[in-house]
Amino acid sequence: MKIVCIGRNYADHIAELHNETPAAPVIFMKPETALLQRSQPFFIPAFSQDIHHEIELVLRVCKNGRHIDEQFAHTYFDGIGLGVDFTARDLQSELKKKGLPWELAKAFDGSAPVSEDFIPAIEFTDFAAINFRLEIGGIVRQQGNSGLMLHPFVKIISFVSQYITLKQGDLIFTGTPAGVAAVQAGDELIGFIENKEMLRVRIK
């Protein structure tokens, strides 16, 4: 199982980090060890002083595929969940300045909490109209809608599959909206798709 992540997929998030808008999806990976074990808290790692939350819709791949055409891409995922792409922003900034890959800032252990449950894809009438949000202390910190993605689900799956074979059980993080910010010990992150609570993560 692998975790494929899409960066810079919401214009407002690109703007808040002063990044350039990419012509094609930006891809990076997280290893299986990035998955945060169920019900376990997230411990802020010693190597960073600036861990940011990034709430994202997550696709669950349901069958193997490569060189997938966009018109068939919707048949390659069967569930939509929620995840947090924890990012060591200070470390990422240092790596970007040196022109180095982001993996140390993105792929560390526990950096990918994912909802235990996935909503069956067939329950969604429109993949381009899914609302999701992240709350901390009862305050909405991030909110997004899949219709605002620069690259929708089917394009992501098709694009990734031209380079990397997708396998059943793989997870695809589809990008984060604006509002990313540092987490603090004692925070509890609660994620929703529409008004359904999907995810809780305690920060220590």
C-alpha positions as CSV (number, residue, x, y, z in Angstrom):
1,M,0.0,0.0,0.0
2,K,1.2,3.5,-0.8
3,I,0.0,7.0,-0.2
4,V,0.0,9.3,-3.2
5,C,-0.4,13.0,-2.4
6,I,-1.3,16.0,-4.6
7,G,0.2,19.3,-3.8
8,R,-1.0,22.8,-4.9
9,N,-4.4,21.7,-5.9
10,Y,-6.4,24.7,-4.5
11,A,-5.7,28.2,-5.8
12,D,-6.3,29.9,-2.4
13,H,-3.8,27.6,-0.7
14,I,-1.2,28.3,-3.5
15,A,-1.7,32.0,-2.9
16,E,-1.3,31.8,0.9
17,L,2.1,30.1,0.6
18,H,3.1,32.3,-2.3
19,N,3.8,29.4,-4.6
20,E,3.5,29.2,-8.4
21,T,0.4,27.6,-9.9
22,P,1.4,24.3,-11.6
23,A,0.3,23.3,-15.1
24,A,0.1,19.7,-14.0
25,P,-0.6,18.0,-10.7
26,V,2.3,18.1,-8.2
27,I,2.9,14.6,-6.9
28,F,4.7,13.5,-3.7
29,M,4.5,10.3,-1.7
30,K,4.2,9.2,1.9
31,P,5.2,5.7,3.0
32,E,2.9,3.3,4.8
33,T,4.6,4.2,8.1
34,A,3.2,7.7,7.8
35,L,-0.3,6.4,8.6
36,L,-1.2,7.3,12.2
37,Q,-2.5,4.3,14.0
38,R,-6.2,4.4,14.8
39,S,-7.1,6.4,17.9
40,Q,-3.4,7.3,18.6
41,P,-2.4,10.9,19.2
42,F,0.0,12.8,17.0
43,F,3.2,13.7,18.8
44,I,4.9,16.8,17.5
45,P,8.3,15.6,16.3
46,A,11.5,17.0,17.8
47,F,12.9,18.0,14.5
48,S,10.3,20.7,13.8
49,Q,9.0,23.8,15.5
50,D,6.2,24.5,12.9
51,I,4.0,21.5,12.1
52,H,1.0,22.5,10.0
53,H,-2.3,20.8,9.5
54,E,-3.6,20.3,5.9
55,I,-7.0,18.7,5.7
56,E,-7.7,16.7,2.5
57,L,-10.3,14.5,0.8
58,V,-8.8,11.0,0.4
59,L,-9.6,8.5,-2.3
60,R,-9.4,4.8,-1.7
61,V,-8.2,2.9,-4.8
62,C,-10.3,-0.2,-5.4
63,K,-8.5,-2.0,-8.2
64,N,-5.1,-2.0,-10.0
65,G,-4.6,0.2,-13.0
66,R,-2.0,2.0,-15.1
67,H,-2.4,4.4,-18.1
68,I,-6.0,5.0,-17.0
69,D,-8.2,7.1,-19.3
70,E,-10.0,10.0,-17.5
71,Q,-13.4,8.7,-18.7
72,F,-12.8,5.4,-16.7
73,A,-11.0,6.9,-13.7
74,H,-14.1,7.1,-11.6
75,T,-14.2,3.3,-11.5
76,Y,-10.8,3.1,-9.8
77,F,-11.9,4.4,-6.4
78,D,-14.8,3.2,-4.2
79,G,-14.6,5.4,-1.2
80,I,-13.9,9.0,-0.1
81,G,-12.5,9.6,3.3
82,L,-10.6,12.4,5.1
83,G,-7.0,12.8,6.0
84,V,-4.5,15.3,7.5
85,D,-1.2,15.9,5.7
86,F,0.9,17.0,8.6
87,T,3.8,19.1,7.2
88,A,6.9,20.3,8.9
89,R,6.7,23.7,7.3
90,D,10.0,25.0,8.6
91,L,11.9,22.0,7.3
92,Q,10.0,22.1,4.0
93,S,11.0,25.8,3.5
94,E,14.6,24.9,4.1
95,L,14.5,22.0,1.6
96,K,12.7,24.1,-1.0
97,K,15.3,26.9,-0.8
98,K,18.0,24.3,-1.5
99,G,16.0,22.7,-4.4
100,L,15.7,19.4,-2.5
101,P,12.8,17.0,-2.3
102,W,10.1,17.5,0.4
103,E,10.0,14.0,1.8
104,L,11.6,14.8,5.2
105,A,8.9,17.4,5.8
106,K,6.0,15.3,4.5
107,A,6.7,11.6,4.9
108,F,7.7,11.3,8.5
109,D,6.1,8.7,10.8
110,G,2.5,9.5,11.8
111,S,2.2,12.4,9.3
112,A,-0.9,10.9,7.6
113,P,-3.9,10.4,9.9
114,V,-6.8,9.0,7.8
115,S,-10.4,8.4,8.7
116,E,-11.3,4.9,9.8
117,D,-14.4,5.0,7.6
118,F,-14.8,5.9,4.0
119,I,-18.0,7.0,2.5
120,P,-18.9,4.8,-0.5
121,A,-18.3,6.7,-3.7
122,I,-21.7,5.8,-5.0
123,E,-23.3,7.9,-2.3
124,F,-22.1,11.1,-3.9
125,T,-24.2,12.5,-6.7
126,D,-21.4,15.0,-7.8
127,F,-17.7,14.5,-7.1
128,A,-17.2,18.2,-7.8
129,A,-19.5,19.4,-5.0
130,I,-18.2,17.8,-1.8
131,N,-17.8,20.1,1.2
132,F,-15.3,19.3,3.9
133,R,-13.8,21.2,6.8
134,L,-11.4,21.1,9.8
135,E,-12.3,22.4,13.2
136,I,-10.1,23.0,16.2
137,G,-11.6,24.1,19.5
138,G,-15.0,24.5,17.8
139,I,-13.5,27.0,15.3
140,V,-13.4,26.2,11.6
141,R,-9.8,26.5,10.5
142,Q,-10.0,25.1,7.0
143,Q,-12.9,24.5,4.7
144,G,-13.0,23.4,1.1
145,N,-15.1,22.1,-1.7
146,S,-14.0,19.6,-4.3
147,G,-15.3,21.8,-7.1
148,L,-12.5,24.3,-6.3
149,M,-9.8,21.8,-7.1
150,L,-7.5,22.7,-10.0
151,H,-7.3,19.0,-10.9
152,P,-10.4,16.9,-10.2
153,F,-10.4,13.3,-9.0
154,V,-10.5,11.8,-12.5
155,K,-7.6,13.9,-13.7
156,I,-5.5,13.0,-10.7
157,I,-6.1,9.3,-11.1
158,S,-5.4,9.4,-14.8
159,F,-2.3,11.5,-14.4
160,V,-0.7,9.5,-11.6
161,S,-1.4,6.2,-13.4
162,Q,0.7,7.4,-16.4
163,Y,3.8,7.2,-14.2
164,I,2.9,5.0,-11.2
165,T,0.7,1.9,-11.2
166,L,-2.2,2.2,-8.8
167,K,-3.0,-0.8,-6.7
168,Q,-6.0,-1.8,-4.7
169,G,-5.8,-0.3,-1.2
170,D,-3.7,2.7,-2.2
171,L,-4.7,6.1,-0.8
172,I,-4.7,9.4,-2.7
173,F,-4.6,12.7,-0.8
174,T,-6.2,15.2,-3.2
175,G,-4.9,18.5,-1.9
176,T,-5.7,21.1,0.8
177,P,-7.6,24.4,0.8
178,A,-6.4,27.6,2.4
179,G,-6.1,28.0,6.2
180,V,-3.1,25.8,7.0
181,A,-1.5,26.7,10.3
182,A,0.6,25.4,13.0
183,V,-0.8,22.9,15.5
184,Q,-0.1,23.1,19.2
185,A,0.1,20.5,22.0
186,G,-3.4,20.1,23.4
187,D,-5.2,20.8,20.1
188,E,-7.9,18.3,19.0
189,L,-8.5,18.3,15.2
190,I,-11.9,17.3,14.1
191,G,-12.6,16.7,10.4
192,F,-15.9,16.6,8.5
193,I,-17.2,15.7,5.1
194,E,-20.4,17.7,4.7
195,N,-21.7,17.4,8.3
196,K,-20.5,13.9,9.0
197,E,-17.6,13.7,11.5
198,M,-14.9,11.6,9.9
199,L,-11.7,12.2,11.9
200,R,-10.4,13.2,15.3
201,V,-6.7,13.7,16.1
202,R,-5.3,14.8,19.4
203,I,-2.0,16.7,19.4
204,K,0.7,16.0,22.0
